[in-house]
Amino acid sequence: MNADYRHMRMTNYQWVEEYSSRLGKEAFWKLLNERYKWLMKQPRGWIYNLELSKLLNSDIIRDLFIKTVCLFISEGNGDYQFSPDFTTIKRI
């Protein structure tokens, strides 16, 4: 069966408060800042397969990862794209 993570994409901003409460505000914003820095370092043509990542080893971690990348893209970083099933990210 092929993975499909579309249900984890960002559809509103409610998740920010949920994860901020769950992790603590300071830890959440630190994670978000680190994720943004990591994404900005990626070269054009870079592809990241979520299914192969050993770091995304639970649905909660994967959900937060996908939502933070969606937020990053929505803030003007349109050279990053998810595949239609949200299993890969690429920088074009």
JORA-V902375 format. One line per field, one symbol per residue. ss: DSSP state (2 for helix, 1 for strand, 0 for the rest). phi: phi as a letter, one per 40 degrees, with the letter a starting at -180 (. if undefined). psi: psi as a letter, one per 30 degrees, with the letter a starting at -180 (. if undefined). A space follows every 50 residues. Layout:
# JORA-V902375
ss->???
phi->???
psi->???
This chain:
# JORA-V902375
ss->00000222000002222222222022222222222222220000001112 220000002222222222222222000001110000011110
phi->.ccabdccccbabdcccccccccgdccccccccccccccccccdgcbbcc cccccccaccccdcdccccdcdccchbccbaccdcgcbbbbc
psi->kkkjgefflkfagefeeeeeeefkeeeeeeeeeeeeeeeffklkfkkkje ffkffigleeeeeeeeeeeeeeefggifgkkllfghflklk.
